[in-house]
Amino acid sequence: MNALDRPRAEEVFNYFQSYIAKAPGQDLLAALQETGQRAVAVLEAVPQQREDHCYAEGKWSIKEVFQHLIDTERIFCHRALSFAREDGHALPGFDENAYVPSAEVGRRTLAGIGEELVAVRSSTILLFRSFSPAMLLRMGTANDKRMSVRALGWTIAGHAIHHLDVIEQRYN
């Protein structure tokens, strides 16, 4: 077994299994690289006049979706680092629907959000590359749910695919 392989069922909270299933391939670092490249390609294909577009009333704008990806990735990386370092503290959940309006993306350009997205994904890959095989298998608790470090990485990759698919299917 390679520690970068997909996680076993007992390493993943059920809610996140659908995200992990969307992630490509069998190697975590390659999946993060590939989904990061796809995110940039999708972002760069958005015409400037569509940056603030919502596909339905009450849905996030394209800029808000990309900011959500950034925020979620940062939070999941914090969880992974905490679990890898055997912090031992249970971490809180977060309400993505509260984060989105607080991000105030209306004052930003999609290009600026894209720069941040690239930097965050680069940092994520470096973080997961730094983990030893033992660290990747360590478990921790966040939002009252147990997950492994590697399961968080796979969730980051699959979560991005989920939202990129929504952008491509509903925002065009």
SERO-4910 file (N, C-alpha, C, O; in steps of 0.05 Angstrom, whole numbers):
BEGIN
 pado doro    nc1    nc2    nc3   cac1   cac2   cac3    cc1    cc2    cc3    oc1    oc2    oc3
  Met    A     17    -24      0      0      0      0     18     25      0     36     27     16
  Asn    A     11     43    -17     25     69    -19      8     89     -3    -17     90     -6
  Ala    A     20    104     15      5    123     31     -9    145     15    -27    158     25
  Leu    A      0    149    -10    -13    169    -27    -37    158    -43    -51    173    -56
  Asp    A    -42    131    -40    -65    119    -52    -91    130    -41    -91    144    -21
  Arg    A   -112    123    -54   -139    131    -44   -143    120    -16   -133     98    -10
  Pro    A   -157    134      1   -162    125     28   -181    102     29   -198     98     12
  Arg    A   -178     86     51   -197     65     57   -223     77     68   -223    100     77
  Ala    A   -245     63     66   -271     73     74   -271     83    103   -284    103    109
  Glu    A   -256     69    120   -256     77    149   -241    103    154   -241    113    177
  Glu    A   -227    113    134   -212    138    137   -228    163    130   -219    185    133
  Val    A   -252    158    120   -267    180    107   -295    182    119   -309    162    122
  Phe    A   -303    206    127   -330    211    135   -348    208    110   -340    218     89
  Asn    A   -370    195    113   -388    188     90   -393    211     71   -393    207     47
  Tyr    A   -398    234     82   -406    258     66   -384    264     45   -391    272     22
  Phe    A   -359    259     51   -337    266     33   -331    244     13   -315    248     -5
  Gln    A   -342    220     16   -336    199     -3   -343    206    -32   -330    197    -51
  Ser    A   -365    220    -36   -373    228    -63   -352    247    -75   -348    245   -100
  Tyr    A   -340    264    -60   -319    282    -70   -295    265    -78   -283    269    -99
  Ile    A   -287    247    -60   -263    231    -65   -267    215    -91   -248    211   -106
  Ala    A   -291    205    -95   -297    189   -119   -293    205   -144   -287    194   -165
  Lys    A   -296    231   -143   -292    248   -167   -263    254   -173   -257    262   -196
  Ala    A   -246    251   -154   -217    258   -158   -205    238   -178   -211    214   -177
  Pro    A   -187    248   -195   -175    231   -216   -152    214   -205   -138    222   -187
  Gly    A   -148    191   -218   -124    175   -214   -122    161   -187   -142    159   -172
  Gln    A    -98    151   -181    -93    136   -157    -72    148   -139    -66    137   -118
  Asp    A    -60    170   -148    -38    183   -133    -47    211   -124    -55    227   -141
  Leu    A    -46    216    -98    -56    241    -87    -43    265    -99    -56    284   -107
  Leu    A    -16    266   -100     -2    289   -110     -9    295   -139    -12    318   -147
  Ala    A    -11    273   -155    -19    277   -183    -48    287   -185    -54    304   -202
  Ala    A    -65    277   -168    -93    287   -168    -95    316   -161   -110    331   -173
  Leu    A    -79    325   -141    -79    353   -134    -68    370   -157    -79    392   -162
  Gln    A    -47    361   -170    -36    375   -192    -56    378   -215    -60    399   -226
  Glu    A    -68    355   -222    -87    355   -245   -111    372   -239   -120    388   -257
  Thr    A   -123    370   -215   -147    386   -209   -140    416   -207   -156    433   -213
  Gly    A   -116    422   -198   -107    450   -197   -105    462   -225   -113    484   -229
  Gln    A    -94    446   -243    -91    455   -271   -119    459   -284   -124    478   -298
  Arg    A   -137    441   -278   -164    443   -289   -178    468   -278   -192    482   -292
  Ala    A   -174    473   -252   -187    497   -240   -177    522   -253   -193    540   -259
  Val    A   -151    524   -259   -140    548   -272   -152    550   -300   -159    572   -309
  Ala    A   -154    528   -315   -165    528   -342   -194    537   -342   -202    554   -359
  Val    A   -210    527   -323   -238    535   -322   -240    565   -315   -255    579   -327
  Leu    A   -224    574   -295   -225    602   -287   -217    620   -310   -230    640   -315
  Glu    A   -196    613   -324   -186    630   -346   -206    631   -370   -204    650   -386
  Ala    A   -223    612   -372   -243    611   -394   -268    628   -388   -284    632   -406
  Val    A   -270    638   -364   -294    654   -357   -290    683   -368   -271    696   -361
  Pro    A   -309    692   -385   -307    719   -395   -311    739   -372   -326    734   -353
  Gln    A   -298    762   -373   -299    781   -352   -328    789   -345   -334    793   -322
  Gln    A   -345    791   -365   -372    800   -360   -389    778   -346   -411    783   -337
  Arg    A   -378    754   -343   -392    732   -329   -382    726   -301   -392    709   -287
  Glu    A   -361    741   -292   -349    736   -266   -369    736   -243   -366    720   -224
  Asp    A   -388    754   -244   -407    757   -222   -434    743   -228   -453    747   -214
  His    A   -434    726   -249   -458    712   -257   -466    690   -237   -448    676   -227
  Cys    A   -492    688   -231   -503    666   -215   -523    652   -234   -537    664   -249
  Tyr    A   -523    625   -233   -541    611   -251   -570    610   -242   -588    604   -257
  Ala    A   -574    617   -216   -601    618   -205   -601    636   -181   -581    641   -169
  Glu    A   -625    646   -174   -628    663   -151   -618    648   -126   -625    625   -121
  Gly    A   -602    661   -110   -592    650    -85   -568    632    -88   -557    622    -69
  Lys    A   -558    629   -113   -534    613   -118   -510    631   -118   -512    655   -123
  Trp    A   -487    620   -113   -462    635   -113   -454    644   -141   -461    631   -161
  Ser    A   -440    667   -142   -429    676   -168   -404    659   -174   -394    644   -157
  Ile    A   -395    661   -198   -371    646   -206   -347    654   -188   -332    637   -179
  Lys    A   -344    680   -183   -323    688   -165   -326    676   -137   -307    668   -124
  Glu    A   -351    675   -127   -356    664   -101   -349    634   -100   -339    624    -80
  Val    A   -355    620   -122   -348    591   -123   -318    587   -121   -309    570   -105
  Phe    A   -303    603   -136   -274    600   -134   -263    608   -107   -244    596    -97
  Gln    A   -275    629    -95   -266    637    -68   -273    614    -48   -257    609    -30
  His    A   -296    602    -52   -303    579    -35   -283    556    -37   -275    544    -17
  Leu    A   -273    551    -61   -253    530    -65   -228    537    -49   -216    520    -36
  Ile    A   -219    562    -51   -195    571    -37   -199    569     -6   -182    558      7
  Asp    A   -222    579      4   -226    578     33   -227    549     43   -215    543     63
  Thr    A   -242    532     29   -244    504     37   -217    490     36   -211    475     55
  Glu    A   -202    495     16   -175    483     13   -157    491     37   -143    475     48
  Arg    A   -158    516     44   -142    526     67   -151    513     93   -134    504    109
  Ile    A   -177    511     97   -187    498    121   -179    469    122   -171    459    143
  Phe    A   -182    455    100   -175    426     99   -145    422    103   -137    402    115
  Cys    A   -129    440     92   -100    439     97    -93    443    126    -76    430    137
  His    A   -107    461    139   -103    465    168   -110    440    183    -95    432    201
  Arg    A   -132    427    176   -139    402    188   -118    381    184   -110    367    202
  Ala    A   -109    379    159    -88    358    152    -63    363    169    -51    344    179
  Leu    A    -54    388    170    -30    394    186    -34    388    215    -17    376    228
  Ser    A    -57    395    226    -63    389    254    -63    359    259    -52    350    279
  Phe    A    -75    343    242    -76    314    245    -48    302    242    -40    285    257
  Ala    A    -33    311    222     -7    301    216     12    306    240     29    289    246
  Arg    A      9    328    253     26    335    275     16    325    302     26    331    323
  Glu    A     -6    309    300    -18    297    324    -25    317    345    -19    313    369
  Asp    A    -37    338    337    -46    360    355    -64    349    377    -62    357    400
  Gly    A    -82    331    370    -99    319    389   -125    334    395   -143    323    409
  His    A   -127    358    386   -151    374    391   -172    369    368   -164    368    345
  Ala    A   -196    366    376   -218    365    356   -221    393    344   -223    413    359
  Leu    A   -223    394    318   -226    420    305   -255    426    298   -271    407    294
  Pro    A   -262    451    297   -290    458    291   -297    455    262   -279    452    245
  Gly    A   -322    454    256   -331    455    228   -331    484    219   -323    502    234
  Phe    A   -341    489    195   -344    516    185   -369    517    168   -376    497    155
  Asp    A   -381    540    167   -405    544    151   -398    559    125   -394    583    126
  Glu    A   -396    544    104   -388    557     78   -408    578     70   -400    598     56
  Asn    A   -433    576     77   -452    596     70   -449    622     86   -458    643     77
  Ala    A   -435    621    108   -428    645    123   -402    657    112   -398    682    111
  Tyr    A   -384    640    103   -358    649     93   -361    665     67   -348    685     63
  Val    A   -379    656     49   -380    668     23   -387    697     23   -372    713     11
  Pro    A   -408    706     37   -413    735     36   -391    751     51   -385    774     44
  Ser    A   -379    739     71   -358    753     86   -332    757     70   -316    773     77
  Ala    A   -329    741     49   -305    744     32   -305    769     15   -284    777      5
  Glu    A   -328    781     11   -331    806     -4   -317    804    -32   -301    822    -39
  Val    A   -323    783    -47   -310    780    -73   -318    801    -93   -304    804   -114
  Gly    A   -339    816    -89   -347    837   -107   -325    858   -111   -325    872   -131
  Arg    A   -308    861    -92   -286    881    -94   -261    870   -107   -241    884   -110
  Arg    A   -262    844   -115   -239    831   -128   -245    824   -156   -268    821   -165
  Thr    A   -224    820   -172   -227    809   -199   -223    779   -198   -211    768   -179
  Leu    A   -234    766   -218   -231    737   -220   -201    730   -225   -191    710   -215
  Ala    A   -187    747   -239   -158    743   -244   -143    743   -217   -125    727   -213
  Gly    A   -150    762   -200   -137    763   -173   -144    738   -157   -126    728   -143
  Ile    A   -168    729   -158   -176    705   -144   -161    681   -155   -152    663   -141
  Gly    A   -157    681   -182   -142    660   -195   -113    659   -185   -102    637   -181
  Glu    A   -100    682   -182    -73    683   -171    -72    670   -144    -53    654   -138
  Glu    A    -91    676   -127    -92    665   -100    -97    635   -102    -85    619    -87
  Leu    A   -114    626   -120   -120    598   -123    -95    582   -130    -90    561   -119
  Val    A    -79    593   -149    -54    580   -157    -35    578   -133    -22    557   -129
  Ala    A    -32    600   -118    -14    600    -95    -23    580    -74     -7    565    -62
  Val    A    -49    579    -68    -59    560    -48    -55    532    -57    -46    515    -41
  Arg    A    -61    525    -82    -57    498    -91    -28    490    -91    -21    467    -84
  Ser    A    -10    508    -98     18    502    -97     27    496    -68     42    477    -64
  Ser    A     17    512    -50     23    507    -21     11    480    -12     24    466      3
  Thr    A    -13    474    -21    -25    448    -14     -8    425    -23     -4    406     -8
  Ile    A      1    426    -48     17    404    -59     43    402    -43     51    379    -36
  Leu    A     56    424    -36     80    423    -20     75    412      8     91    397     18
  Leu    A     52    419     19     45    409     46     42    379     45     54    365     62
  Phe    A     26    369     26     22    340     25     47    324     17     51    302     26
  Arg    A     64    337      1     89    324     -6    107    322     18    123    303     20
  Ser    A    105    340     37    122    340     61    114    319     81    130    312     98
  Phe    A     90    308     79     81    288     99     94    261     93     96    252     70
  Ser    A    103    248    114    113    221    112     90    202    108     67    209    112
  Pro    A     96    177    100     74    157     97     58    154    123     34    152    123
  Ala    A     72    154    146     58    151    172     40    175    177     17    172    187
  Met    A     49    199    170     33    223    174      7    223    157    -14    230    167
  Leu    A     10    213    133    -13    213    115    -35    194    125    -59    198    119
  Leu    A    -28    175    141    -47    156    152    -59    164    179    -77    151    189
  Arg    A    -48    185    191    -57    193    217    -86    204    215    -94    215    194
  Met    A   -100    200    236   -129    208    238   -132    231    257   -116    235    275
  Gly    A   -153    246    253   -160    267    271   -190    273    268   -204    261    252
  Thr    A   -200    291    285   -228    298    286   -232    327    279   -220    345    290
  Ala    A   -251    332    260   -259    359    254   -289    357    249   -299    339    236
  Asn    A   -304    377    259   -333    378    256   -345    352    267   -365    342    256
  Asp    A   -333    341    288   -343    316    301   -341    292    284   -354    272    289
  Lys    A   -324    293    263   -321    270    245   -291    263    243   -274    280    242
  Arg    A   -285    237    242   -257    227    240   -250    224    210   -265    214    194
  Met    A   -225    233    204   -214    230    177   -184    227    179   -172    236    198
  Ser    A   -173    215    158   -143    214    156   -133    238    141   -148    252    128
  Val    A   -107    243    144    -94    264    130    -97    261    100   -105    279     86
  Arg    A    -91    236     90    -93    233     61   -122    235     51   -126    244     29
  Ala    A   -142    228     67   -170    231     59   -176    260     55   -192    267     38
  Leu    A   -165    278     72   -169    306     68   -157    316     42   -170    332     28
  Gly    A   -134    306     35   -122    313      9   -139    304    -14   -144    320    -33
  Trp    A   -148    280    -13   -166    270    -35   -192    285    -36   -203    290    -57
  Thr    A   -202    294    -13   -226    309    -12   -222    337    -25   -239    346    -40
  Ile    A   -199    349    -20   -193    375    -33   -194    372    -64   -206    388    -77
  Ala    A   -182    351    -74   -181    346   -103   -210    342   -114   -217    354   -134
  Gly    A   -225    324   -101   -252    318   -110   -272    341   -107   -290    344   -123
  His    A   -268    356    -85   -286    379    -80   -282    399   -103   -302    411   -112
  Ala    A   -258    404   -111   -253    422   -134   -267    412   -159   -280    427   -173
  Ile    A   -265    386   -165   -278    375   -189   -308    379   -187   -321    386   -207
  His    A   -319    374   -164   -348    378   -160   -357    406   -169   -375    409   -185
  His    A   -343    426   -159   -351    454   -165   -343    462   -193   -358    477   -206
  Leu    A   -322    451   -204   -314    457   -232   -335    446   -251   -343    458   -271
  Asp    A   -345    422   -245   -366    410   -261   -391    427   -260   -404    431   -281
  Val    A   -398    437   -237   -422    454   -234   -418    480   -251   -437    488   -265
  Ile    A   -395    492   -249   -389    516   -265   -393    510   -295   -406    525   -309
  Glu    A   -381    488   -304   -382    481   -333   -411    474   -342   -418    480   -364
  Gln    A   -426    462   -324   -453    453   -331   -475    474   -328   -494    475   -344
  Arg    A   -472    491   -308   -494    509   -302   -488    539   -306   -507    555   -308
  Tyr    A   -464    546   -308   -457    575   -310   -452    584   -338   -449    608   -343
  Asn    A   -452    566   -357   -447    574   -385   -472    579   -401   -471    586   -425
***
